[in-house]
Amino acid sequence: MIITAGRADRGLEAPGACSRQENSAATARLGHLSRAAADTQDDGAMAHRIVILGGGTGGTLVANRLSRLLGLDARITVVDRDDRHIYQPGLLFVPFGLAGAEEIVRSRHEQLRDGIDFRLAEVERVEAGENSVYLADGSFIEYDVLVIATGAVLQPEETEGLRWGESVHTFYSLDGARALRGALAAFKGGRLVVNIVDMPIKCPVAPLEFCFLADWQLREHGLREDVELTLVTPLDGAFTKPLASERLGALLAKKQITVQSEFATGLVDADAGRIVSWDEREVPFDLLVAIPVHGGPGYVPRSPGLGDELGFIPTDRRTLQCAVAPNVFSIGDAANVPTSKAGSVTHFEGEAVTENIQRFLEGDELTGEYDGHANCFIETGFHKALLIDFDYDTEPLPGRFPDAHVGLPLMAESRLNHIAKLAFQPLYWHVLLPGRDIPGVGSEFHPAAQRADTNATGGTS
Ligand SMILES: Cc1cc2nc3c(=O)[nH]c(=O)nc-3n(C[C@H](O)[C@H](O)[C@H](O)COP(=O)(O)OP(=O)(O)OC[C@H]3O[C@@H](n4cnc5c(N)ncnc54)[C@H](O)[C@@H]3O)c2cc1C
């Protein structure tokens, strides 16, 4: 099914879409954009065929940015397997009744600018050598530039015994968050365990936020004394960067949340109520909230040369050009760049990837640079939140964001940060997804905004 955004259901064909039978030999060669292969516009000029796989955070914002930048010079097609765009940071609030499941979902194609084609289909595989994407319905699409924005998928099946049920839940999916709401409401005491099975995961601070919100809600309900709350993580502390790990670890301890670190989960035994690590340590639970293994979607291993062993896409960490071919770019959780898998990262990458696609189409050197900028609001309960801001080279430090003098406090709990976290949802739909810049918040990391009271530098997360 193809929908042209703003012109839904008129049956317009996506550029280059054809059946497998019609697939004569693919002509465009790697790295040599063929203007002749591009679509012809009404005025006879050629439009570049840009295909974007995934219409989530990254796919949507890059499609809208490119549409604004290139106008009629590009025919843009976004491919996604469903038409439900979930505001994923909102999943955290659903189990606590602080957001309704339907409040965080909108139509995907309605987030795209007029003239962008939305193709409702599952990607079957990418043949980068043919500049073609094959879809599960048997058709294929040819491209001049491909953007991979298919994110990360949950893979509970990778862990023995990990099946969602009465005592085993997750909040990393909409159905999971909804079911967990019922389980939490029925939970009157015992061992509540939050388990990160393995890294990398989306938003590595979300499990900590879940612990903080659970602590708050249990206290509000007078149940905290009856609950042992434990965070079980494969990391050696609360977070991947030293100073933030220390500060967040202290906050967890203050709230009597135990951290079981360096625990690589090998088995979930729901009947006996325990998780077991590969080195045979055990953590008992009455209610388990698991964040399963993440990996790339199933089409990646079927696509020659596209992904690494986890299904993520080898990508230049600064230009966001993929290793498989010069006309393939990646944005968001799909890319294997060494920073957090987060919406903020995806947003900050948008500017560089859009600039580089334009430069690539014009045959120019790729000068757009993503610096690893990431920031995360961490809900800590009691109407407060903490903010961290970092890049490839600088770990989260205290200070203020976005400006050293005025702005949100970094690495410190505040009501202002909580309000900003809640305000982010309308910004997401109305500024970030449409591909606009947030006033006063640039894509680049500004170390000067942070009071460098430590010389420690961060690694990757
Ligand atoms: C519980 C939770 C809380 C979070 N909180 C925060 C937060 O507070 N701050 C923050 O910055 N980030 C947060 N994140 C992370 C953030 O949501 C993601 O990093 C961001 O959405 C990544 O965008 P993306 O475009 O890479 O992937 P997505 O937005 O996940 O989009 C990927 C798209 O690809 C599509 N797709 C995948 N495979 C196929 C296929 N084979 N065929 C067709 N379509 C396919 C999917 O349907 C999906 O629409 C959170 C995530 C979760 C789960």
The ligand as a MOL file (V3000), in Angstrom:
LIG
                    3D

  0  0  0     0  0            999 V3000
M  V30 BEGIN CTAB
M  V30 COUNTS 53 58 0 0 0
M  V30 BEGIN ATOM
M  V30 1 C 11.0130 2.6810 27.0200 0
M  V30 2 C 11.8110 3.6380 26.2000 0
M  V30 3 C 12.0900 4.8980 26.6770 0
M  V30 4 C 12.8600 5.7850 25.9300 0
M  V30 5 N 13.1230 7.0250 26.4300 0
M  V30 6 C 13.8890 7.8860 25.7310 0
M  V30 7 C 14.1680 9.1830 26.2390 0
M  V30 8 O 13.6990 9.5690 27.3200 0
M  V30 9 N 14.9690 9.9930 25.5090 0
M  V30 10 C 15.5030 9.5980 24.3180 0
M  V30 11 O 16.2270 10.3760 23.7050 0
M  V30 12 N 15.2420 8.3690 23.7960 0
M  V30 13 C 14.4410 7.5170 24.4650 0
M  V30 14 N 14.1570 6.2720 23.9470 0
M  V30 15 C 14.8220 5.8450 22.6950 0
M  V30 16 C 14.1780 6.4040 21.4370 0
M  V30 17 O 12.7970 6.1790 21.4200 0
M  V30 18 C 14.8420 5.7360 20.2420 0
M  V30 19 O 16.2350 5.8430 20.3620 0
M  V30 20 C 14.4260 6.3960 18.9260 0
M  V30 21 O 13.0430 6.2290 18.7280 0
M  V30 22 C 15.2110 5.7840 17.7660 0
M  V30 23 O 14.6780 6.1910 16.5420 0
M  V30 24 P 14.8820 5.2830 15.2520 0
M  V30 25 O 14.2790 6.0300 14.1320 0
M  V30 26 O 16.2760 4.8370 15.1540 0
M  V30 27 O 14.0260 3.9620 15.5500 0
M  V30 28 P 12.4620 3.8190 15.7310 0
M  V30 29 O 11.8420 5.1050 16.1220 0
M  V30 30 O 12.2800 2.6540 16.6480 0
M  V30 31 O 11.9340 3.4680 14.2710 0
M  V30 32 C 12.2960 2.2960 13.5860 0
M  V30 33 C 11.1930 1.9970 12.5760 0
M  V30 34 O 11.6150 0.9800 11.6770 0
M  V30 35 C 10.5060 0.1530 11.3780 0
M  V30 36 N 11.0100 -1.1500 10.9240 0
M  V30 37 C 11.8880 -1.9620 11.5720 0
M  V30 38 N 12.1160 -3.0580 10.8420 0
M  V30 39 C 11.3750 -2.9370 9.7110 0
M  V30 40 C 11.1910 -3.7670 8.5780 0
M  V30 41 N 11.8090 -4.9390 8.4180 0
M  V30 42 N 10.3490 -3.3460 7.6150 0
M  V30 43 C 9.7030 -2.1400 7.7270 0
M  V30 44 N 9.8420 -1.3200 8.7830 0
M  V30 45 C 10.6650 -1.7210 9.7570 0
M  V30 46 C 9.7430 0.0830 12.6990 0
M  V30 47 O 8.3870 -0.2700 12.5040 0
M  V30 48 C 9.9120 1.4990 13.2340 0
M  V30 49 O 8.8460 2.3340 12.8740 0
M  V30 50 C 13.3490 5.3860 24.6640 0
M  V30 51 C 13.0350 4.1130 24.1620 0
M  V30 52 C 12.2680 3.2550 24.9050 0
M  V30 53 C 11.9370 1.8920 24.3580 0
M  V30 END ATOM
M  V30 BEGIN BOND
M  V30 1 1 1 2
M  V30 2 1 2 3
M  V30 3 2 2 52
M  V30 4 2 3 4
M  V30 5 1 4 5
M  V30 6 1 4 50
M  V30 7 2 5 6
M  V30 8 1 6 7
M  V30 9 1 6 13
M  V30 10 2 7 8
M  V30 11 1 7 9
M  V30 12 1 9 10
M  V30 13 2 10 11
M  V30 14 1 10 12
M  V30 15 2 12 13
M  V30 16 1 13 14
M  V30 17 1 14 15
M  V30 18 1 14 50
M  V30 19 1 15 16
M  V30 20 1 16 17
M  V30 21 1 16 18
M  V30 22 1 18 19
M  V30 23 1 18 20
M  V30 24 1 20 21
M  V30 25 1 20 22
M  V30 26 1 22 23
M  V30 27 1 23 24
M  V30 28 2 24 25
M  V30 29 1 24 26
M  V30 30 1 24 27
M  V30 31 1 27 28
M  V30 32 2 28 29
M  V30 33 1 28 30
M  V30 34 1 28 31
M  V30 35 1 31 32
M  V30 36 1 32 33
M  V30 37 1 33 34
M  V30 38 1 33 48
M  V30 39 1 34 35
M  V30 40 1 35 36
M  V30 41 1 35 46
M  V30 42 1 36 37
M  V30 43 1 36 45
M  V30 44 2 37 38
M  V30 45 1 38 39
M  V30 46 1 39 40
M  V30 47 2 39 45
M  V30 48 1 40 41
M  V30 49 2 40 42
M  V30 50 1 42 43
M  V30 51 2 43 44
M  V30 52 1 44 45
M  V30 53 1 46 47
M  V30 54 1 46 48
M  V30 55 1 48 49
M  V30 56 2 50 51
M  V30 57 1 51 52
M  V30 58 1 52 53
M  V30 END BOND
M  V30 END CTAB
M  END
